[in-house]
């Protein structure tokens, strides 16, 4: 489900995701089985799987949030700030 005013970038993939109003998912991001709150920004090539992203959070490019990760409202994670894989 994609909310009103949400923007989904080229090549982004959503699978079982709930994207609330005003969220922006940038190019190449992958979001699986995750709830993305109001006004969230998910940067390019980020991977979020089985998580919950609070309203207004900003997830940087190439971040990986896996296995039940929770990001509180308004939190900013910089580009590459959280990764589980070694490829950058």
Secondary structure as UniProt FT lines:
FT   TURN            4..5
FT   STRAND          7..8
FT   TURN            10..11
FT   STRAND          13..15
FT   STRAND          18..19
FT   TURN            21..22
FT   STRAND          24..25
FT   TURN            27..28
FT   STRAND          30..32
FT   STRAND          35..36
FT   TURN            38..39
FT   STRAND          41..42
FT   TURN            44..45
FT   STRAND          47..49
FT   STRAND          52..53
FT   TURN            55..56
FT   STRAND          58..59
FT   TURN            61..62
FT   STRAND          64..65
FT   STRAND          70..71
FT   TURN            73..74
FT   STRAND          76..77
FT   TURN            79..80
//
